[in-house]
Amino acid sequence: MAKKTAKKKRKEKKLPVVLLEDIANLGQKGSIVLVKPGFYKYLTSHKKALLATKEQLKSVKHLLLEHKVEERKQKKEDIAEKLKDVKLSFNLNIGEKNQVFNPITKEKIAKKLKELGFDISKSQISLNGRIMRKGNYNIPIKLGYNIISNIKVTVQ
């Protein structure tokens, strides 16, 4: 009988790297991924990644934070674009002596926006007091990062 010789498969150790730019099928800028040594050499020679050591992470930390801030800011800008087209309408209950029952408040506006799929809290809505008269209003919504979008509110 012939002896079977089993080759020991050498398991390559993967190295953690911090990506300095977006790389398809690997990760986004600032993310930490594991790569094989050969690919690590390619990435570092093309200045697309750094070895994820404690020292390197400290130096790249600002890059990571900057990337996350840019991502969040872009999301807020996208929400602002969508909010520009939003038109809300409310009915105002007025009594016999022009008494207003159930005026329009930040809470009601936030609730309607939530029904439309926007995650806006009442603290983001810039409304002084309550709406007590019929008419058309432009209500500013503060989304953060100095991004403000207006929604149109019609009160009948």
ZIMOTA-V125291 format. One record per backbone hydrogen bond with DSSP energy under -0.5 kcal/mol. NH is the residue of the N-H (numbers start at 0). CO is the residue of the C=O. E is the energy in kcal/mol with one decimal. If there is no record, write none. Layout:
# ZIMOTA-V125291
NH/CO/E + NH/CO/E
This chain:
# ZIMOTA-V125291
4/2/-0.6 + 5/3/-0.7 + 6/4/-0.6 + 8/6/-0.6 + 9/7/-0.6 + 10/8/-0.6 + 11/9/-0.7 + 14/34/-3.6 + 16/32/-2.9 + 17/49/-3.1 + 18/16/-0.5 + 18/30/-2.4 + 19/47/-2.9 + 20/47/-0.7 + 22/26/-2.8 + 25/22/-1.8 + 26/22/-2.2 + 29/18/-3.0 + 30/27/-2.2 + 32/16/-2.3 + 32/30/-0.6 + 34/14/-2.5 + 39/35/-2.3 + 40/36/-2.2 + 41/37/-1.7 + 42/38/-2.8 + 43/39/-2.7 + 44/40/-2.2 + 45/41/-1.6 + 46/43/-1.2 + 47/42/-3.2 + 48/42/-0.8 + 49/17/-2.0 + 51/15/-2.7 + 52/50/-2.0 + 56/52/-2.8 + 57/53/-1.8 + 58/54/-1.7 + 59/55/-1.9 + 60/56/-1.0 + 63/59/-2.1 + 64/60/-2.5 + 65/61/-2.5 + 66/62/-2.0 + 67/63/-2.0 + 68/64/-2.5 + 69/65/-2.3 + 70/66/-2.1 + 71/67/-2.4 + 72/68/-2.6 + 73/69/-2.2 + 74/70/-1.9 + 75/71/-2.3 + 76/72/-2.2 + 77/73/-2.1 + 78/74/-2.2 + 79/75/-2.3 + 80/76/-1.9 + 81/77/-1.8 + 82/78/-2.5 + 83/79/-1.3 + 84/81/-1.0 + 85/82/-1.6 + 87/151/-3.0 + 89/153/-2.8 + 92/100/-1.0 + 93/91/-0.7 + 94/98/-3.8 + 97/94/-1.1 + 100/92/-3.5 + 100/98/-0.6 + 103/130/-1.9 + 108/104/-1.9 + 109/105/-2.9 + 110/106/-2.3 + 111/107/-2.2 + 112/108/-2.4 + 113/109/-2.2 + 114/110/-1.8 + 115/111/-1.3 + 116/113/-1.2 + 117/112/-2.6 + 119/117/-1.2 + 123/120/-1.3 + 124/121/-0.9 + 125/123/-0.5 + 125/139/-2.7 + 126/124/-1.2 + 128/126/-0.9 + 130/103/-2.8 + 131/129/-0.7 + 134/154/-2.2 + 136/152/-2.9 + 138/136/-0.6 + 138/150/-2.7 + 139/125/-0.6 + 139/137/-0.6 + 140/148/-3.3 + 141/123/-3.2 + 142/140/-0.7 + 142/146/-2.7 + 143/146/-0.7 + 146/143/-1.6 + 147/145/-0.6 + 148/140/-2.3 + 150/138/-2.4 + 151/85/-2.0 + 152/136/-3.1 + 152/150/-0.5 + 153/87/-3.1 + 154/134/-3.2 + 154/152/-0.5 + 155/89/-2.9 + 155/153/-0.5
